Amino acid sequence: MADDDEKTGELTDQDLSFGDELPVLPIRNAVLFPGAVAPFDVGREKSVALVEDIDNLAQPVIAIFAQRDPSTDDPSQADLYPVGVAARVLKALKHSSGNYSLILQGLVRIRMEGVQQLDPYMRARISRLDQPKAEDVETEALAMSLRDIAKQVIQLMPELPREATSLIDSINEPGQLADLVAANLDAPVDEKAQLLETIDVKERIRKVLRLLTRQLEILKMRERINSQIKEEMGKNQREYVLRQQLKAIKEELGEEDGDQGDLDVLDERITKANLPQEAEQVARKQLKRLRSMQVGSAEYTVVRTYIDWILDIPWSKETTDNMDIGEVRRVLEEDHSGLDKVKKRIVEYLAVRKLKKDKKGPILCLIGPPGVGKTSLGRSIARSLGRKFVRISLGGVHDEAAIRGHRRTYVGALPGQVIQGMKKAGTINPVFMLDEIDKIGHDFRGDPAAALLEVLDPEQNDTFADHYLEVPYDLSKVMFVATANVGDTIPPPLRDRMEIIEIPGYTRKEKLDIARDHLLPKQLEEHGLKATQVEITVKALENVIDHHTREAGVRNLERQIATVIRGIAVKVAEGNQGPFRVDSEEDLRPYLGPPRFISDVAERTAETGVATGLAWTSVGGEILFIEATRMHGSGKLQLTGQLGDVMKESAQAAMSYVRTRAKALGIAEDFLEKHDIHIHIPAGAMPKDGPSAGVTMMTSLVSLLTGINVRHDVAMTGEITLRGRVLPVGGIKEKVLAAHRAGIKRVILPERNVADLEEVPNEIKNELEFVSVSKMDDVLEAALEEPSRLKLKVETPATTGAAPA
């Protein structure tokens, strides 16, 4: 490289010479190399002034320097790269706009030493940079490598003319070859400027080789990608072309706006949907994917369906709660008789919601026998609050995906029933009923009850994660109402998250009110009859309740009423317009046939060894007859009637107690040596279990062995211990109602269960006598007809006409 202070002599190059000063033309986004010919557009004021003054120059030679920042309009020396090139102006063409197009030929490298003037254009003192000669073997080897790689690049770039290969071969001087290749490289301006500043030929060739090798690898990769694309396109080319033709034909006919218009509608829906930030980000990301997909692909349908689900489910829309507590009470009373506990809880929730707007929805679980109105109560709650109602049935559901949904990787994947229910509701605060939650199963496909834990946990359900959506969804404003027949089969963690409200069976009076006020008008309307055409009296309804149904709820009662109405509808359809009056059992017989149930009182006979117990089942309370007999044998105890393990153990405990008290009871202490005892509970087809028949079994055994009859109007319940204590049991209200239905007059119950009588309606309590007991001897005193024959040393048991309300 020439010394900076070296005086630049006159250059003679093809009869061309220039001095120390040259006009400077800054160029943007390009670097001109010696020997290269390139066009440039000139439009800046100073540049135009320079071009117009070229004719006044001794020679048409100017200095070309590249700008560091292309956005600078009036660059100074600091804004230009220090090394440029002296260039000859081969041609200048003026446009109508006043701008020029120049064709320049690079001559030799130059360095800017200082600016001499800035107006009307820049002039600078320059020094020439001569490149040293390089003719050693290494330089030749580098030049050969550069030539070979350049030819490979030319082969991979079809846009380059084939004459380029000949041009490469025609240049023998290594420095010129490096400059030619550098001028045509696809590289950033700063890298090209570094090449221009590199005077040493070997170093320059190495730098060019690095850049050229990188470009060669990129071109090879592009070639491989193009080959793969052509391969894949070859398989689908016919289908793609046909689809494009079909699309063009439909657009020409005006039959559709095209898929792009459809996606624009989706974009607009996303904007208007008021989605949470995370959901909106996911939706827009999937829409972006959708725009780049082929319409006929399977993935297109999957993504489109997913976006539709995100937009269809409610994220912020909610209904306004009816805050008029009196109106809510009126609607609940209008829809259902009784059920005071549930109505009280709904009114409490509404009152709290009125005082605290952001109160989370309660999670109630209504447990009771079939037919008491649990499901219809959910609809009534929704109607009273002014909310949407949605119901899903969980009975028999085994697959966890039914709650959480399937992941989108599966064919035909869908969200779970919870998200589907929210879509159906259309609001974020519906009354959501989970029917038959006690009948959920679990197997190898997962445990749906465990999946429900997140749904029903107020601390978690504001970020419920459905496998299909993969976006947190807020369920905290939903009022969940679950229903079950029994609570024992609900997993404890799930049961713990719900507020349990037990709904007992209806009393005879409540059934009569429901039948008169709700069931009868409903069935008349459903069968197209008017109230003026049909009169079913209270007496007839009582007959249906007593002799044609036996249930805790009113579902079968409604069916029997419907049967009567249908029979009358047939007569009306045949031309007999009535009116029809149904009053007595004889009037009911043509429609319902003979009575199906007779009073249980008739089954209670004055025989020893027979006692009446009270049981609780999933369909309400029932009375239970326990029979005991003895026969010659070897002291065995036989139990029949499809008894469970707990009930069998209660029988063993009763037998042990009787044996320990044999002397006091006046029974021979060796009564088991030559006899077998057989205890049987009729209705053998029904499984029975639980400890509450303990006192009844013990009473039956004592009656058998002493020959004293049990009072026929007494029923009893309670668990026994070997110490002679009577322990409390559950289901007292249902058992008392069953005793009342069966015509029982006296009910024996454990002392610690007296408090449970508060739930029993007053009209029932007023018709029954309750005896509270704490010891087994108290039971015998209250249950046997002649307790004085026994040697019992007990105080008189507590007897009341009616338990305090």
C-alpha positions in Angstrom: 0.0 0.0 0.0 1.3 3.5 -0.9 2.4 5.7 2.0 -0.3 8.2 3.1 2.0 11.2 2.6 3.3 9.9 -0.7 2.7 12.4 -3.5 0.4 10.8 -6.1 1.8 11.2 -9.5 -0.1 11.5 -12.7 -1.9 8.3 -13.6 -1.6 7.0 -17.2 -4.2 4.3 -17.8 -5.2 3.9 -21.4 -4.3 7.6 -22.0 -6.2 8.7 -18.9 -4.7 10.7 -16.1 -5.9 12.5 -13.0 -4.4 14.7 -10.3 -4.6 14.8 -6.5 -8.2 16.2 -6.3 -11.3 14.5 -7.6 -15.1 15.2 -7.3 -16.6 12.7 -4.8 -19.9 10.8 -5.6 -21.2 9.0 -2.5 -23.2 5.9 -3.3 -25.7 4.0 -1.1 -26.2 0.2 -0.7 -23.4 -0.7 -3.1 -19.6 -0.9 -3.5 -17.8 -0.3 -6.8 -14.7 -2.4 -7.4 -11.8 -1.8 -9.9 -12.5 -3.2 -13.3 -16.3 -3.5 -12.7 -18.9 -1.7 -14.8 -22.1 -0.8 -13.1 -25.1 1.5 -13.4 -26.1 4.0 -10.7 -29.0 6.4 -10.3 -28.2 9.9 -9.2 -30.9 12.1 -7.6 -29.5 14.1 -4.7 -28.9 17.8 -5.2 -25.1 17.7 -4.8 -24.8 14.5 -6.9 -26.8 16.1 -9.7 -24.6 19.2 -9.6 -21.5 17.0 -9.9 -22.8 15.1 -13.0 -23.8 18.3 -14.7 -20.2 19.7 -14.2 -18.5 16.6 -15.6 -18.1 18.2 -19.0 -16.0 20.9 -17.4 -13.5 18.4 -16.0 -10.2 17.7 -17.7 -11.1 14.0 -17.7 -14.5 12.3 -16.9 -13.1 10.6 -13.8 -14.7 10.9 -10.3 -14.1 9.3 -6.9 -16.7 6.8 -5.7 -17.1 6.1 -2.0 -19.8 3.9 -0.3 -21.8 5.4 2.5 -21.8 3.7 5.9 -25.5 4.6 6.6 -27.7 4.7 3.5 -30.3 6.9 5.2 -27.8 9.9 5.4 -28.8 12.4 2.6 -25.8 14.8 2.9 -22.8 12.6 4.0 -19.6 14.1 5.3 -16.1 12.4 5.2 -16.9 10.5 8.4 -20.1 9.0 6.9 -18.1 7.4 4.0 -15.9 4.3 4.0 -12.2 5.5 3.7 -11.3 3.4 0.7 -13.1 3.9 -2.6 -12.4 3.7 -6.3 -11.6 6.1 -9.1 -14.2 5.6 -11.8 -14.6 6.7 -15.4 -18.0 8.0 -16.4 -18.9 6.0 -19.5 -22.4 7.4 -20.0 -24.7 9.9 -18.4 -28.4 9.9 -19.2 -30.7 12.7 -17.9 -34.4 11.8 -17.0 -37.4 14.1 -17.3 -37.4 14.4 -13.5 -34.0 16.0 -13.5 -32.2 12.9 -12.2 -29.4 11.1 -13.9 -28.5 7.5 -14.6 -24.7 6.9 -14.8 -22.7 4.0 -16.1 -19.4 3.9 -14.3 -16.2 1.8 -14.7 -14.0 1.2 -11.7 -10.3 2.0 -12.4 -8.1 1.9 -9.3 -8.4 1.9 -5.5 -8.0 5.3 -3.8 -8.1 6.6 -0.3 -9.7 9.9 0.8 -7.1 12.2 2.5 -9.2 15.2 3.1 -12.2 17.2 1.9 -11.4 20.3 -0.2 -14.9 21.6 -0.8 -18.5 20.7 0.0 -20.5 23.0 -2.3 -21.8 22.8 -4.9 -20.6 19.2 -4.5 -17.9 17.4 -2.5 -14.3 17.5 -3.8 -11.5 15.6 -1.9 -7.8 15.1 -2.0 -7.2 11.4 -2.7 -4.2 9.1 -2.8 -3.8 6.1 -5.1 -3.5 2.6 -3.5 -1.4 0.3 -5.7 -1.7 -3.5 -5.0 1.6 -5.3 -4.8 2.5 -8.0 -7.3 1.8 -11.6 -6.2 3.1 -14.3 -8.4 4.1 -17.1 -6.0 2.6 -20.7 -5.9 0.3 -20.0 -3.0 -1.3 -17.1 -4.8 -1.8 -19.3 -7.9 -3.4 -22.0 -5.8 -5.7 -19.6 -4.1 -6.7 -18.1 -7.5 -7.5 -21.7 -8.9 -9.7 -22.4 -5.8 -11.5 -19.1 -6.3 -12.0 -19.9 -10.0 -13.4 -23.4 -9.3 -15.8 -22.3 -6.6 -17.0 -19.3 -8.8 -17.8 -21.7 -11.6 -19.8 -23.9 -9.2 -21.8 -20.9 -8.0 -22.4 -19.9 -11.7 -23.8 -23.4 -12.3 -26.2 -23.1 -9.4 -27.5 -19.6 -10.4 -29.5 -20.0 -13.6 -30.1 -16.2 -13.7 -26.4 -15.7 -14.5 -25.4 -15.9 -18.2 -23.2 -18.9 -19.2 -20.6 -16.4 -20.6 -19.7 -15.7 -17.0 -17.7 -18.9 -16.9 -15.7 -17.7 -19.9 -15.1 -14.4 -18.3 -13.7 -16.1 -15.2 -11.3 -18.2 -17.3 -10.1 -15.2 -19.3 -8.7 -13.3 -16.2 -5.2 -14.4 -15.3 -4.2 -11.8 -12.7 -5.3 -13.0 -9.2 -6.1 -9.5 -7.8 -8.4 -8.7 -10.8 -10.1 -12.1 -10.4 -10.7 -11.4 -6.7 -12.2 -8.0 -7.5 -14.5 -9.4 -10.2 -15.9 -12.1 -8.0 -16.2 -9.6 -5.0 -18.2 -7.2 -7.3 -20.7 -9.9 -8.0 -21.0 -11.4 -4.5 -24.3 -11.3 -2.7 -22.9 -9.8 0.5 -23.6 -6.8 2.8 -22.0 -3.4 2.0 -19.7 -3.5 5.1 -18.2 -6.9 4.0 -17.7 -5.6 0.5 -16.1 -2.4 1.8 -13.7 -4.6 3.8 -12.7 -6.4 0.6 -12.1 -3.1 -1.1 -9.9 -2.0 1.7 -7.8 -5.2 1.6 -4.8 -4.4 -0.5 -2.9 -7.6 0.0 -3.9 -10.0 -2.8 -3.6 -13.2 -0.9 -5.6 -11.9 2.1 -8.2 -10.5 -0.3 -8.6 -13.9 -2.1 -9.0 -15.7 1.2 -11.8 -13.3 2.3 -13.5 -13.6 -1.0 -13.2 -17.4 -0.8 -14.9 -17.4 2.6 -17.8 -15.4 1.4 -18.1 -17.3 -1.9 -18.0 -20.7 -0.1 -20.8 -19.5 2.2 -22.8 -18.5 -0.8 -22.1 -21.8 -2.4 -23.4 -23.7 0.6 -26.6 -21.5 0.7 -27.2 -22.3 -3.0 -26.7 -26.0 -2.5 -29.1 -26.0 0.4 -31.6 -24.0 -1.8 -31.2 -26.6 -4.5 -31.9 -29.5 -2.1 -35.0 -27.7 -0.7 -36.2 -27.1 -4.2 -35.8 -30.7 -5.1 -37.8 -31.8 -2.0 -40.5 -29.3 -2.8 -40.7 -30.5 -6.4 -41.0 -34.1 -5.2 -43.8 -33.3 -2.8 -45.5 -31.1 -5.3 -45.4 -33.9 -7.8 -47.7 -36.0 -5.7 -50.3 -33.3 -5.1 -49.8 -31.3 -8.3 -52.8 -32.6 -10.0 -55.1 -32.0 -7.0 -53.6 -28.6 -6.4 -54.0 -27.5 -10.0 -57.6 -28.7 -10.1 -58.5 -27.0 -6.9 -57.0 -23.7 -8.1 -59.0 -24.0 -11.3 -62.2 -24.8 -9.4 -61.5 -21.8 -7.1 -61.0 -19.5 -10.1 -64.2 -20.8 -11.8 -66.2 -20.2 -8.6 -64.8 -16.7 -8.2 -65.6 -15.9 -11.9 -69.2 -17.1 -11.3 -69.5 -15.1 -8.2 -70.4 -18.1 -6.1 -68.1 -17.4 -3.2 -65.7 -14.8 -2.0 -62.9 -17.3 -1.6 -61.2 -18.7 1.4 -59.3 -15.5 2.1 -62.5 -13.6 2.6 -63.7 -16.3 5.0 -60.4 -16.0 7.0 -60.9 -12.2 7.1 -64.3 -12.8 8.7 -62.6 -15.0 11.3 -60.1 -12.2 11.9 -62.9 -9.8 12.5 -64.7 -12.3 14.8 -61.5 -12.6 16.9 -61.3 -8.8 17.2 -65.0 -8.5 18.3 -64.9 -11.6 20.6 -63.4 -9.7 23.6 -61.1 -12.7 24.3 -58.7 -12.8 27.3 -55.1 -11.9 26.2 -53.8 -15.5 26.2 -56.8 -16.9 24.2 -56.5 -14.1 21.7 -52.8 -14.7 21.2 -53.5 -18.4 20.5 -56.4 -17.7 18.2 -54.3 -15.2 16.1 -51.4 -17.6 16.0 -53.6 -20.4 14.6 -55.3 -18.0 12.1 -51.8 -17.1 10.9 -51.1 -20.8 10.4 -54.4 -21.2 8.6 -53.6 -18.5 6.0 -50.4 -20.4 5.0 -52.2 -23.8 4.6 -53.7 -25.4 1.6 -57.5 -25.5 2.0 -57.9 -29.1 1.1 -55.4 -30.4 3.7 -56.6 -32.3 6.8 -54.7 -29.9 9.1 -56.7 -27.0 7.7 -60.0 -28.4 8.9 -58.5 -29.2 12.4 -57.1 -25.7 12.9 -60.3 -24.1 11.6 -62.5 -26.1 13.9 -60.2 -25.2 16.8 -60.5 -21.5 16.1 -64.3 -21.8 15.8 -64.4 -23.5 19.3 -62.4 -20.7 20.9 -64.8 -18.1 19.3 -68.0 -20.0 20.1 -67.6 -20.5 23.8 -68.4 -17.5 26.1 -65.5 -15.6 27.6 -67.2 -12.5 29.0 -70.9 -12.6 28.2 -73.0 -13.1 31.3 -76.7 -12.7 32.3 -77.8 -10.3 35.1 -79.0 -12.1 38.2 -82.5 -11.4 39.4 -81.8 -9.6 42.6 -85.4 -9.5 43.8 -85.4 -12.0 46.6 -89.1 -12.0 46.9 -89.5 -12.9 43.2 -87.0 -15.7 43.5 -88.9 -17.1 46.5 -92.1 -16.9 44.5 -90.7 -18.8 41.5 -89.2 -21.5 43.7 -92.5 -22.0 45.6 -94.4 -22.0 42.3 -92.2 -24.8 40.9 -91.7 -27.1 43.9 -93.6 -27.9 47.1 -91.4 -28.5 50.2 -87.6 -28.7 49.7 -87.2 -25.8 52.2 -83.4 -26.5 52.7 -82.6 -25.9 49.1 -84.8 -22.9 48.7 -83.2 -21.4 51.8 -79.7 -21.9 50.4 -80.5 -20.3 47.1 -82.0 -17.2 48.8 -78.9 -17.0 51.0 -76.6 -17.1 48.0 -78.6 -14.4 46.3 -78.5 -12.2 49.4 -74.7 -12.5 49.6 -74.4 -11.9 45.9 -76.4 -8.7 46.3 -74.0 -7.5 49.0 -70.8 -8.8 47.3 -70.9 -8.7 43.5 -67.8 -10.8 42.9 -69.0 -13.8 45.1 -68.1 -17.1 43.4 -70.9 -19.5 42.5 -71.8 -22.1 45.1 -71.2 -25.8 44.4 -74.3 -27.7 45.7 -74.9 -31.4 45.8 -78.5 -32.5 46.1 -78.6 -36.1 47.6 -81.9 -37.9 47.7 -84.0 -40.7 46.4 -85.2 -40.8 42.7 -88.2 -38.8 41.8 -88.0 -36.1 44.5 -87.3 -33.3 41.9 -83.5 -32.9 42.1 -83.1 -32.3 38.3 -86.1 -30.1 37.9 -84.9 -28.1 40.9 -81.9 -27.1 38.9 -84.1 -25.7 36.2 -86.1 -23.9 38.8 -83.0 -22.4 40.3 -81.9 -21.1 36.9 -85.4 -19.7 36.2 -85.6 -17.9 39.5 -82.1 -16.3 39.1 -82.7 -15.4 35.4 -79.7 -17.6 34.3 -79.2 -20.1 31.5 -79.5 -23.7 32.4 -77.3 -26.5 31.1 -77.3 -30.2 32.2 -74.9 -33.0 31.6 -75.4 -36.6 32.8 -72.4 -38.3 34.4 -74.1 -41.7 34.9 -71.9 -44.4 33.5 -69.1 -42.1 32.3 -65.8 -43.9 32.5 -63.5 -41.8 30.3 -61.6 -38.8 31.8 -61.8 -37.2 28.4 -65.5 -36.8 28.8 -64.7 -34.1 31.4 -61.4 -32.7 30.1 -61.7 -33.4 26.4 -59.2 -35.0 23.9 -55.9 -33.4 22.8 -56.1 -32.1 19.3 -53.5 -34.6 18.1 -56.3 -37.2 18.0 -58.6 -37.6 15.0 -62.1 -36.2 15.8 -60.9 -34.5 19.0 -63.5 -32.4 20.9 -63.6 -30.4 24.2 -65.0 -32.2 27.2 -68.6 -32.0 28.3 -67.9 -29.0 30.6 -66.7 -26.8 27.8 -69.4 -28.1 25.4 -72.0 -27.2 28.1 -70.6 -23.7 28.4 -70.9 -23.3 24.6 -74.5 -24.5 24.8 -75.2 -22.0 27.6 -73.6 -19.1 25.8 -72.9 -17.3 29.1 -70.1 -17.5 31.7 -72.5 -17.7 34.6 -75.1 -20.5 33.9 -76.6 -22.9 36.4 -74.7 -26.1 35.4 -76.2 -29.4 36.5 -74.0 -32.4 37.0 -76.6 -35.2 37.0 -76.0 -38.6 38.7 -72.5 -37.7 40.0 -72.6 -40.8 42.3 -72.7 -43.1 39.2 -69.4 -42.1 37.7 -67.2 -45.1 36.9 -63.4 -45.4 36.4 -61.2 -47.8 34.5 -58.1 -47.9 32.3 -59.3 -44.8 30.5 -58.9 -42.6 33.6 -60.9 -41.4 36.5 -63.6 -38.8 35.6 -64.2 -38.1 39.3 -60.6 -37.0 39.7 -61.0 -34.8 36.6 -64.0 -33.2 38.3 -61.9 -32.1 41.3 -60.6 -29.1 39.3 -64.0 -28.2 38.0 -65.6 -28.2 41.4 -62.8 -26.6 43.5 -63.6 -22.9 43.9 -59.9 -22.2 44.4 -58.9 -23.9 41.0 -61.8 -23.6 38.6 -61.0 -20.0 37.5 -58.2 -21.6 35.4 -59.8 -24.8 34.3 -57.6 -26.5 31.7 -59.4 -28.4 28.9 -57.1 -30.7 26.9 -58.6 -29.6 23.6 -58.6 -25.8 24.3 -55.2 -25.7 26.0 -56.2 -22.2 27.2 -57.2 -21.6 30.8 -61.0 -21.1 31.1 -62.8 -19.4 34.0 -65.6 -21.4 35.6 -65.7 -19.5 38.9 -69.0 -17.7 38.0 -70.8 -20.9 37.2 -73.3 -22.2 39.8 -72.7 -25.9 39.8 -75.5 -28.2 41.1 -74.7 -31.9 41.3 -77.3 -34.6 42.0 -76.9 -38.1 43.5 -79.1 -40.8 45.0 -76.5 -41.8 47.6 -73.5 -40.0 48.9 -71.4 -43.0 49.9 -70.3 -43.8 46.4 -69.0 -40.2 45.7 -65.2 -40.2 46.2 -64.4 -38.3 49.5 -62.1 -35.6 47.8 -64.9 -34.8 45.4 -67.6 -34.9 48.1 -65.5 -32.5 50.2 -65.6 -29.8 47.5 -69.4 -29.7 47.4 -72.0 -28.4 49.8 -74.2 -31.4 50.6 -78.0 -30.8 50.8 -80.0 -34.0 51.6 -83.5 -34.1 50.1 -85.6 -36.7 51.9 -88.7 -38.4 50.5 -92.0 -36.6 50.5 -94.7 -37.2 53.1 -98.2 -38.4 52.0 -99.5 -34.9 52.4 -96.7 -33.4 50.3 -97.3 -36.0 47.6 -101.0 -35.1 47.6 -100.2 -31.4 47.2 -97.7 -32.0 44.4 -100.1 -34.3 42.6 -102.9 -31.7 42.8 -101.0 -28.6 42.1 -98.3 -29.7 39.7 -98.6 -33.2 38.3 -102.3 -33.2 37.4 -102.3 -29.8 35.5 -99.1 -30.8 33.7 -100.5 -34.1 32.5 -103.8 -32.5 31.4 -101.9 -30.0 29.3 -99.5 -32.7 27.8 -102.5 -34.8 26.7 -104.5 -32.0 25.3 -107.3 -32.1 27.8 -108.9 -29.2 29.8 -109.5 -29.0 33.5 -113.2 -28.7 32.8 -113.3 -32.1 31.1 -111.6 -34.1 33.8 -112.0 -34.1 37.6 -109.7 -36.3 39.7 -110.7 -35.9 43.3 -108.4 -35.7 46.3 -109.8 -39.1 47.4 -108.8 -40.6 44.1 -105.3 -39.1 44.3 -104.9 -40.6 47.9 -105.9 -44.0 46.5 -103.2 -43.7 43.8 -100.6 -42.7 46.4 -101.6 -45.5 48.9 -102.5 -48.4 46.6 -100.7 -47.9 43.3 -97.3 -46.4 44.2 -94.7 -47.0 46.9 -91.8 -44.6 46.5 -90.0 -41.7 48.2 -90.5 -39.4 45.2 -93.3 -38.7 42.9 -92.0 -40.0 39.5 -94.1 -43.2 39.5 -97.1 -41.2 40.9 -96.9 -39.0 37.8 -96.8 -42.1 35.6 -100.0 -43.4 37.2 -101.8 -40.1 36.8 -100.7 -40.0 33.2 -102.1 -43.5 32.7 -105.5 -42.3 34.0 -105.4 -39.2 31.8 -104.5 -41.3 28.7 -107.5 -43.6 29.4 -109.8 -40.6 29.5 -108.1 -39.1 26.3 -109.1 -42.3 24.4 -112.7 -41.8 25.4 -112.6 -38.1 24.3 -111.0 -39.0 21.0 -113.8 -41.5 20.4 -116.4 -38.7 20.8 -117.3 -38.8 24.4 -116.7 -35.2 25.6 -117.4 -35.9 29.3 -117.0 -34.4 31.8 -115.3 -37.3 33.5 -115.1 -37.7 37.3 -112.6 -40.0 39.0 -113.3 -40.4 42.7 -113.2 -43.9 44.1 -111.0 -47.0 43.8 -113.7 -48.4 41.5 -113.3 -45.4 39.2 -109.5 -46.0 39.1 -109.7 -49.8 38.4 -110.5 -49.5 34.6 -107.3 -47.4 34.1 -104.8 -48.8 36.7 -106.2 -52.2 37.4 -106.4 -53.7 40.9 -104.4 -52.2 43.8 -100.7 -53.1 43.5 -99.8 -52.4 47.2 -101.7 -53.3 50.3 -101.0 -51.8 53.7 -98.0 -53.3 55.5 -100.2 -53.5 58.6 -101.8 -56.6 57.1 -98.4 -58.3 57.0 -97.8 -57.8 60.7 -99.3 -60.8 62.6 -99.3 -61.6 66.3 -96.6 -64.3 66.1 -93.5 -64.7 68.2 -90.1 -64.1 66.5 -91.4 -61.4 64.1 -90.3 -57.8 64.5 -90.6 -54.7 62.3 -87.5 -52.6 61.6 -86.9 -49.5 59.6 -84.4 -49.2 56.8 -83.0 -46.5 54.5 -82.4 -47.3 50.8 -81.4 -45.2 47.8 -85.1 -44.8 47.0 -86.1 -43.7 50.5 -87.2 -45.3 53.7 -88.7 -48.8 54.0 -90.1 -51.0 56.7 -88.3 -54.3 57.2 -89.7 -57.5 58.6 -87.3 -59.7 60.5 -88.4 -63.3 61.2 -86.6 -65.7 63.6 -87.3 -69.4 64.1 -85.6 -72.3 65.8 -85.4 -76.0 65.0 -83.5 -79.0 66.3 -79.9 -78.9 65.5 -76.4 -78.3 66.9 -76.4 -74.6 67.8 -75.8 -73.0 64.4 -77.0 -69.5 63.4 -78.3 -69.3 59.8 -78.9 -66.0 58.0 -80.9 -65.5 54.8 -82.3 -62.7 52.8 -79.2 -61.6 50.8 -77.6 -59.8 53.8 -74.4 -57.8 53.6 -71.4 -58.4 55.9 -72.4 -55.6 58.3 -75.9 -56.9 58.8 -74.6 -60.4 59.4 -72.3 -59.1 62.1 -75.2 -57.3 63.7 -77.1 -60.6 63.8 -74.0 -62.2 65.5 -73.9 -59.4 68.0 -77.6 -59.7 68.8 -77.2 -63.5 69.3 -74.3 -62.9 71.6 -76.2 -60.3 73.7 -79.2 -62.6 74.0 -76.9 -65.5 75.2 -75.2 -63.3 77.8 -78.6 -62.0 79.1 -80.4 -65.4 78.9 -80.9 -65.8 82.6 -82.4 -62.2 83.0 -84.6 -62.8 80.1 -85.9 -66.1 81.4 -84.4 -68.2 78.7 -82.7 -71.5 79.3 -78.9 -70.9 79.1 -78.4 -74.1 77.0 -81.0 -73.1 74.4 -78.5 -73.3 71.6 -77.1 -76.8 72.5 -79.9 -78.7 70.7 -81.3 -76.0 68.4 -80.4 -74.0 65.4 -81.5 -70.4 65.0 -82.6 -69.2 61.6 -83.0 -65.4 60.9 -84.7 -64.4 57.7 -85.5 -61.0 56.2 -88.1 -61.3 53.4 -87.7 -59.6 50.0 -84.7 -61.8 49.4 -84.1 -60.4 45.9 -83.1 -57.1 47.4 -79.6 -56.8 48.9 -79.6 -55.5 52.4 -76.8 -54.1 54.6 -76.0 -51.7 57.4 -76.0 -51.8 61.2 -79.4 -50.2 61.9 -81.3 -53.5 62.0 -79.4 -54.6 65.1 -82.1 -53.8 67.7 -84.8 -55.4 65.5 -82.9 -58.7 65.2 -82.3 -58.7 69.0 -86.0 -58.0 69.6 -87.0 -60.8 67.2 -84.7 -63.3 68.9 -85.9 -62.4 72.4 -89.6 -62.7 71.2 -88.8 -66.2 69.7 -87.0 -67.5 72.7 -89.4 -66.1 75.4 -92.7 -66.7 73.5 -93.7 -63.0 73.9 -95.1 -61.3 70.8 -93.8 -58.0 69.5 -96.4 -55.2 69.4 -97.7 -55.0 65.8 -97.8 -51.2 65.8 -94.1 -50.8 66.7 -91.2 -50.3 64.4 -87.6 -49.7 65.5 -84.1 -48.8 64.3 -80.7 -48.6 66.0 -77.2 -50.2 66.1 -76.3 -52.5 69.0 -73.1 -53.2 70.9 -72.1 -56.2 73.0 -72.2 -54.0 76.0 -75.9 -53.5 75.6 -75.9 -50.0 74.2 -78.0 -48.6 71.4 -76.0 -46.4 68.9 -77.4 -43.7 66.6 -78.0 -44.4 62.8 -78.7 -42.3 59.7 -81.8 -41.6 57.6 -84.1 -40.9 60.5 -86.5 -38.7 58.5 -86.9 -41.2 55.7 -87.4 -44.1 58.2 -90.1 -42.1 60.1 -91.9 -41.3 56.8 -91.8 -45.0 55.9 -93.2 -45.9 59.4 -96.0 -43.4 58.9 -96.8 -44.7 55.4 -97.1 -48.2 56.9 -99.5 -47.3 59.6 -97.0 -47.6 62.5 -98.0 -45.9 65.7 -94.9 -46.2 67.9 -91.3 -45.7 66.7 -88.3 -46.7 68.8 -85.1 -44.9 68.0 -81.7 -44.2 69.6 -81.6 -41.4 72.1 -78.9 -39.6 70.2 -81.2 -39.5 67.1 -83.9 -37.5 68.8 -82.4 -34.2 67.4 -82.9 -35.5 63.9 -86.7 -35.4 64.4 -86.5 -31.7 63.8 -86.5 -32.4 60.0 -89.7 -34.5 60.3 -92.8 -32.4 59.4 -95.1 -31.6 62.3 -98.2 -33.3 60.9 -96.2 -36.6 60.9 -94.8 -36.1 64.4 -98.2 -35.4 65.7 -99.5 -38.8 64.5 -96.7 -40.9 65.9 -95.4 -41.9 69.4 -91.5 -41.7 69.7 -89.6 -43.8 72.2 -85.9 -42.8 72.7 -83.7 -45.6 74.0 -80.0 -45.9 75.0 -79.9 -49.6 76.2 -81.3 -52.8 74.7 -83.4 -53.5 77.7 -85.2 -50.2 77.0 -86.0 -51.5 73.5 -87.5 -54.7 74.9 -89.6 -52.8 77.4 -91.1 -50.6 74.6 -91.4 -53.3 71.9 -92.8 -56.4 73.6 -96.5 -56.9 74.5 -95.8 -58.3 77.9 -92.4 -56.9 79.0 -93.3 -57.6 82.7 -92.7 -61.3 82.1 -89.0 -60.6 81.7 -86.7 -60.0 84.6 -85.6 -56.6 83.3 -84.3 -54.0 85.8 -84.7 -50.9 83.8 -86.3 -47.5 84.2 -89.4 -46.7 82.3 -88.2 -45.6 78.8 -88.8 -42.0 77.6 -92.1 -42.0 75.8 -93.6 -39.0 74.1 -96.7 -38.4 72.0 -94.7 -36.3 69.7 -91.1 -35.1 69.6 -90.6 -31.4 70.1 -90.6 -29.6 66.8 
